[in-house]
Amino acid sequence: MKGFLLALIDPTYAKKGAQVAVVVGTLLFAINHGTALVKGKMSTGRWLSVLMTYAVPYAVNIHGRYSHCDHNRYR
């Protein structure tokens, strides 16, 4: 677990993770919250959900790459 947490902030993984998060997160944001945004009905809870909409693809991308690559370097 410690290795994965370190991988989350490793520049080797972070750049691609951020790119994936922007693309996938924006698509999911539009699908899940687009109507509420247009109608001006974005509550605090929805904005917190938006943060997760971007954070989850980032973490999943990092996890996949970390699991596939040389994660032993963090041990």
Long-range contacts (C-beta under 8 A, 24 or more apart in sequence): 2-74, 3-66, 3-71, 3-74, 3-75, 4-62, 4-63, 4-66, 4-71, 4-74, 6-74, 7-62, 7-65, 7-66, 7-71, 7-74, 8-58, 8-59, 8-62, 13-61, 13-62, 13-65, 13-66, 14-62, 16-61, 16-65, 17-58, 17-59, 17-61, 17-62, 17-65, 18-58, 20-57, 20-58, 20-61, 21-54, 21-55, 21-57, 21-58, 21-61, 22-54, 24-57, 25-53, 25-54, 25-57, 25-58, 28-53, 28-57, 29-53, 29-54
